[in-house]
Amino acid sequence: MKKFGVIAVLAGVIIIGCGGAGDTGNLPSLYQGSWSGNWSSPDANDSGAIAFTVAVDGSLTGTIANKSGSGTFGGLINKSGHLTAVGSFASGGNMVIGGMVTMSSGRISSNFNYTQMGIQYGGSFDCGAGGGSTGSTSSTGSTGG
């Protein structure tokens, strides 16, 4: 009977020790880097330039501009690609942003929802690699809608 108890304990240790992918908290963010491009919201009739840097832990900081001016942009993209961020402006209220980001062909993009002054809107951004201020971005290609 003692043998069975020892085997059961060892089996339990092996199962627990092999369960799952382990701690992935130290893996770098897939979205790490500097990004710049444009965002738009047909719902709010607003748009502008956006530039941000994603750190190794997924935190992001940068700038965002809208038709009323420019402000700061900060938040987090988690390992699953969920974006939570705030665009802070001197006038017009903050944008509280949530959505998913995707990476494709060296670009990062998102369709997101945001709340500004108590009203919810939809929006999107598309950015290529490269940083800098929002004033240095340019648009190429079609902007069809």
C-alpha positions, 0 to 999 in steps of 0.5 A: 500500500505504501508503494501505491501512495508514493506512486500517487504522490509522484504522479501528482507532482509530475502532473502539476509540474508539467501543467501549462506553459508556465510563467510567460510574464517575462516574455517581451511584447509582440507589439514592442517598437515605435509606431506612427500613422493615423486614426479616424472615427467616422462616428465622431467625425474626427481623425488625426495623427497618432505616434506611440512606442510600445515597451517590452512589457506592453506599456505604451506612451505617445501622442495623438491629435484630433481636430481640436488639437494634440495630446498625450496617449498612454496605456497597455497592449497585453500579450493577447493584443487587448488595448486599453489606453487614454488619449488626454487633451487640453480641451474636448475631454479624454478619450478612454479607448479599448479594443484589439490590435493586430499585426500584419505585414509590419503594421499595427492596426486596431478597430476600437471603441472609445468614450469621450465626454460620456459618448461612445464612438467607434474608431480605428488606427493603422500605423507603420514602424517608426516614431516621432511626433504626430506632426511628422506622419504622412498618409499615402494611398487611398483613404476610401471609406 
